[in-house]
Amino acid sequence: WNGHEPSPGKYYFEDRYDLVRFIKLVQQAGLYVHLRIGPYVCAEWNFGGFPVWLKYVPGIAFRTENKPFMDAMQRFTQKIVNMMKAERLFQTQGGPIILSQIENEFGPVEWEIGAPGKAYTKWAANMAVGLGTGVPWVMCKQDDAPDPVINTCNGYYCEDFKPNSNNKPKMWTENWTGWYTEFGGAVPHRPAEDLAFSVARFIQNGGSFINYYMYHGGPQLQIYELSPKKDSEDW
């Protein structure tokens, strides 16, 4: 979000932020897209992807039942969805986008803040579904994701994870291939054999979708990292 809307209402989708071009390249390669809009994305990214100007909106409170925040979140989410529709990039239009995600790992936050968090979860799900993408929406680490939004697993091992309804598939949105490096810490390492075993166990136990996080990494040459993380995603 901070890259695409650096100031309120001023959007930027050029150069490395050209989302449409990226998705079309993915399509040309014969791959599918899980469009994780967020717009809170975490991703070890500064401010979780929120633009700094957002914190100065009068009366705002992030990721809760708060009208200024929900209005801003809906505007940006709608912007992305409309761009994808205009370029016919959703699967129902013949495009590569087969899934979309709203929010990111909000479940633990909801547990902490209680009723306002639950209300926000319900609102976010309804808002996303109401955008009419024609493809399913997911919420990761969100055990109470309202129907028809699919709750999904993030972690090293997800074979024991279960969706909250029998009519939802068992999905793994982040299979952690490693971990980021912190200042003063050792470089984390996950053996490829362990990763492969985790996938086999997941499929054996009814899993239907796996996304590796991260599949490709490297140094981040611009200062967009969260503290206390080093400028590398070389997992």
Order of alpha helices (4+ residues) and beta strands (2+ residues): alpha-beta-alpha-beta-alpha-alpha-beta-beta-beta-alpha-beta
